[in-house]
Amino acid sequence: MPLDLATTFTISTVVHLMMAALLGLFWRSARRRGKVGFGWWVLNEAMLAVGALLLLLASATSLGGLALAVGNLTFLAGMPLLELGLRIWFGRRLWPGMAWRWGLAVLGYGVWYAAWHGGLDYASRSVIFTAINTLQGLLFGQYVLSQLRTGDPPSRRGLSLIALSAAVIVVMSLWRSVENWPYVGTDRAVPGHLLAVLMVVNIAAAVTRVSAMLLMLHGRIEARLQAAGVELERRANTDALTGVASRAHFEAASGVLLTQALASRLPVCLMVCDMDGFKSINDQLGHPEGDAVLIRFAALLRDSLRHGDLAGRLGGDEFAVLMFNCTPAMAVGIGERLREAAAALRAADGRTVSLSAGLVAAAPGEDFESLYRRADRALYAAKAAGRNRIVAESA
Ligand SMILES: Nc1nc2c(ncn2[C@@H]2O[C@H](COP(=O)(O)OP(=O)(O)OP(=O)(O)O)[C@@H](O)[C@H]2O)c(=O)[nH]1
């Protein structure tokens, strides 16, 4: 059954309107999340709906000429609008790239308008129009492909679909040019069904394109949520002041890692250390200076870590290091080097900072709680014995 032009334009108007409304619904949430560029795609679909409606009026009413002229304008503005949205979406430069695209659209429309106004036959106008449309499609396709290589990964699936819909339009435009070519310069009527087929393909391309845009939006929101989740977890696991593990994370991770290491018969040591007289730094030099000393000490602690070791801040000026594949002798060496490095730390008034630590080696099958209790006792012994020392306690 040959396609009726008026029916095709009606369907096209309704579909583009629905697509614009659908995009519009998501546009609000996209804007709230800073996904700029989306609004141009909504505008594009809305304009295509108006364009299809005008073509319907042009073919079915006496409004003819004006409706055709404005309708064609909306179709030639389509690709530049899409690309403008994409460029903003990816945060790319708008000019001079967009100047070329808009320039081509304006020039193309001018040529078509002059041809139409000058009374050129339908087939010639159609060839002019589709040639410009093809050129636009090629430029747009080239931009989309360049973004496929460099754009953000969550948008790639959507971009592939957009490239596909652009390719379909280019192929259809070329086909229409070829079909109209034999009629150029004649008054013979060009079969209308081809334009109807083109509109149907346009509808399919619009549905593909809009799905692609929603896919891109979804991908980006998902990627950002994922990144936010990772960041939240990192913050929850990290002590905000010093950057070493928080107490909760240190205890939880130590419990798991200790069990695994002991099951593999790896020697594990725990050192719990506490600065001596830290309270007086706070009291005499102020809390910010106390913070600065804690930050510098934590940096020393991180420097003393070997690959796989875990350091955490248990609270105040108390820190702990869980050392894997580490004998007590090795742990004492590490602790002594840390104590010496801490002794070189100077507070704002030049005073030195000393360190007391308790060190224990894990017994086979021992859990973290028991290991920590013993290390804490050793630390207490170091403090009681006059501070500025490491007390190692064997299991
Ligand atoms: N600047 C700063 N001080 C803190 C922070 N958290 C706890 N403190 C302080 O750290 C001090 C810890 O003091 P203690 O370890 O009990 O005492 P100390 O003066 O180091 O004495 P000894 O440990 O017995 O040698 C307290 O005064 C706390 O108020 C913090 O985040 N920043």
The ligand as an SDF file (V2000), in Angstrom:
LIG
                    3D

 32 34  0  0  0  0  0  0  0  0999 V2000
   45.1220   18.7380   68.0990 N   0  0  0  0  0  0  0  0  0  0  0  0
   44.3850   17.6480   68.3270 C   0  0  0  0  0  0  0  0  0  0  0  0
   44.3510   17.1140   69.5460 N   0  0  0  0  0  0  0  0  0  0  0  0
   43.6230   16.0060   69.7690 C   0  0  0  0  0  0  0  0  0  0  0  0
   42.8560   15.4130   68.7720 C   0  0  0  0  0  0  0  0  0  0  0  0
   42.2320   14.3260   69.2750 N   0  0  0  0  0  0  0  0  0  0  0  0
   42.5820   14.2710   70.5940 C   0  0  0  0  0  0  0  0  0  0  0  0
   43.4430   15.2650   70.8820 N   0  0  0  0  0  0  0  0  0  0  0  0
   44.0760   15.5720   72.1390 C   0  0  0  0  0  0  0  0  0  0  0  0
   45.2050   14.7160   72.2520 O   0  0  0  0  0  0  0  0  0  0  0  0
   45.5360   14.6490   73.6410 C   0  0  0  0  0  0  0  0  0  0  0  0
   45.8850   13.1970   73.9630 C   0  0  0  0  0  0  0  0  0  0  0  0
   46.5380   13.2320   75.0960 O   0  0  0  0  0  0  0  0  0  0  0  0
   47.0210   11.9500   75.8310 P   0  0  0  0  0  0  0  0  0  0  0  0
   47.6090   10.9650   74.8550 O   0  0  0  0  0  0  0  0  0  0  0  0
   45.9750   11.4520   76.7220 O   0  0  0  0  0  0  0  0  0  0  0  0
   48.1610   12.5650   76.7110 O   0  0  0  0  0  0  0  0  0  0  0  0
   49.6180   12.9940   76.3750 P   0  0  0  0  0  0  0  0  0  0  0  0
   49.7280   14.4460   76.6650 O   0  0  0  0  0  0  0  0  0  0  0  0
   50.0510   12.5910   75.0080 O   0  0  0  0  0  0  0  0  0  0  0  0
   50.3460   12.1900   77.4710 O   0  0  0  0  0  0  0  0  0  0  0  0
   50.9210   10.7280   77.3950 P   0  0  0  0  0  0  0  0  0  0  0  0
   50.2670   10.0100   76.2870 O   0  0  0  0  0  0  0  0  0  0  0  0
   50.6010   10.1370   78.7120 O   0  0  0  0  0  0  0  0  0  0  0  0
   52.3720   10.9280   77.1620 O   0  0  0  0  0  0  0  0  0  0  0  0
   44.3210   15.1710   74.4000 C   0  0  0  0  0  0  0  0  0  0  0  0
   44.6440   16.4270   74.9330 O   0  0  0  0  0  0  0  0  0  0  0  0
   43.2320   15.3340   73.3560 C   0  0  0  0  0  0  0  0  0  0  0  0
   42.4000   16.4280   73.6010 O   0  0  0  0  0  0  0  0  0  0  0  0
   42.8830   16.0190   67.4860 C   0  0  0  0  0  0  0  0  0  0  0  0
   42.2550   15.5720   66.5140 O   0  0  0  0  0  0  0  0  0  0  0  0
   43.6440   17.1090   67.3010 N   0  0  0  0  0  0  0  0  0  0  0  0
  1  2  1  0
  2  3  2  0
  2 32  1  0
  3  4  1  0
  4  5  2  0
  4  8  1  0
  5  6  1  0
  5 30  1  0
  6  7  2  0
  7  8  1  0
  8  9  1  0
  9 10  1  0
  9 28  1  0
 10 11  1  0
 11 12  1  0
 11 26  1  0
 12 13  1  0
 13 14  1  0
 14 15  2  0
 14 16  1  0
 14 17  1  0
 17 18  1  0
 18 19  2  0
 18 20  1  0
 18 21  1  0
 21 22  1  0
 22 23  2  0
 22 24  1  0
 22 25  1  0
 26 27  1  0
 26 28  1  0
 28 29  1  0
 30 31  2  0
 30 32  1  0
M  END
$$$$
